[in-house]
């Protein structure tokens, strides 16, 4: 896999962005920013900032749990070994659905 210097392979970024839009657009997703970085231990990771507008549809936690599982599987399938750290930036007034 061709990793860009201090960056992320384009296929990995595209996979992350595609999965986020596929799963989260219905909840007001407005932007996805993917960047390389280091975690608190200094290990290389991939940070994902997912920015949301206020949505009338409550956020469904199970959708997020499945998304994160599929993100990690998807990037691994491309040979990416860095851990994916999503950060969800919801409007303060956003409602969350109760688990059933």
C-alpha distance (Angstrom), angle and dihedral (degrees) to the residues before:
residue distance angle dihedral
X1 . . .
X2 3.78 . .
X3 3.79 107.4 .
X4 3.76 114.0 -169.8
X5 3.78 117.1 -124.6
X6 3.81 106.0 -85.5
X7 3.77 86.9 -8.5
X8 3.74 148.0 84.0
X9 3.78 131.1 -95.0
X10 3.80 109.7 -99.4
X11 3.82 91.7 -124.1
X12 3.80 90.7 56.6
X13 3.82 92.9 49.2
X14 3.80 91.1 46.5
X15 3.81 91.8 49.8
X16 3.81 92.1 50.2
X17 3.81 93.5 46.9
X18 3.80 92.5 45.1
X19 3.80 93.9 51.0
X20 3.78 92.0 47.8
X21 3.80 93.1 50.4
X22 3.80 93.0 43.3
X23 3.80 93.1 52.3
X24 3.80 104.9 28.0
X25 3.82 109.4 33.8
X26 3.82 88.6 91.0
X27 3.82 87.9 61.4
X28 3.81 96.3 54.8
X29 3.82 101.0 -87.8
X30 3.79 106.3 175.0
X31 3.82 104.1 169.2
X32 3.80 142.0 8.9
X33 3.80 120.7 -159.6
X34 3.80 118.6 -170.8
X35 3.79 120.3 -166.9
X36 3.78 140.4 162.1
X37 3.77 119.0 -118.0
X38 3.77 146.2 136.6
X39 3.78 129.4 -90.8
X40 3.82 124.4 -132.2
X41 3.83 89.7 -80.5
X42 3.79 93.0 52.4
X43 3.81 94.0 -107.2
X44 3.81 117.4 143.4
X45 3.82 112.7 -104.2
X46 3.78 140.7 162.0
X47 3.80 116.6 -113.9
X48 3.79 119.7 -157.0
X49 3.80 120.6 -165.8
X50 3.80 109.3 -161.5
X51 3.81 111.0 -169.0
X52 3.80 120.6 -161.5
X53 3.78 135.6 -167.1
X54 3.79 117.3 -141.7
X55 3.80 107.0 -79.0
X56 3.80 128.8 -162.6
X57 3.81 87.5 -141.7
X58 3.81 112.5 83.5
X59 3.80 115.6 -121.5
X60 3.81 111.4 -103.3
X61 3.82 110.1 -141.8
X62 3.81 92.9 -155.9
X63 3.81 89.9 60.3
X64 3.81 89.4 55.2
X65 3.82 92.6 47.5
X66 3.82 91.3 52.0
X67 3.81 91.3 44.8
X68 3.80 92.5 54.3
X69 3.80 92.0 48.2
X70 3.81 91.1 49.5
X71 3.82 92.4 45.5
X72 3.78 91.3 57.5
X73 3.80 93.0 44.8
X74 3.80 91.7 46.8
X75 3.79 96.6 52.0
X76 3.81 92.0 42.9
X77 3.81 89.4 54.8
X78 3.82 87.1 58.2
X79 3.80 91.9 52.2
X80 3.80 96.0 -102.3
X81 3.81 111.3 144.8
X82 3.79 100.6 -179.3
X83 3.79 117.1 105.9
X84 3.82 115.7 -110.9
X85 3.82 114.3 -128.2
X86 3.82 111.7 -168.4
X87 3.80 119.6 -164.1
X88 3.80 114.4 -163.2
X89 3.79 114.2 -151.6
X90 3.80 105.9 -164.6
X91 3.78 127.3 173.6
X92 3.82 110.2 -95.4
X93 3.81 89.3 -118.2
X94 3.81 94.8 52.4
X95 3.80 113.8 126.9
X96 3.80 123.3 -137.0
X97 3.81 123.0 -146.7
X98 3.77 118.6 -121.4
X99 3.80 117.2 -114.4
X100 3.76 112.7 -106.0
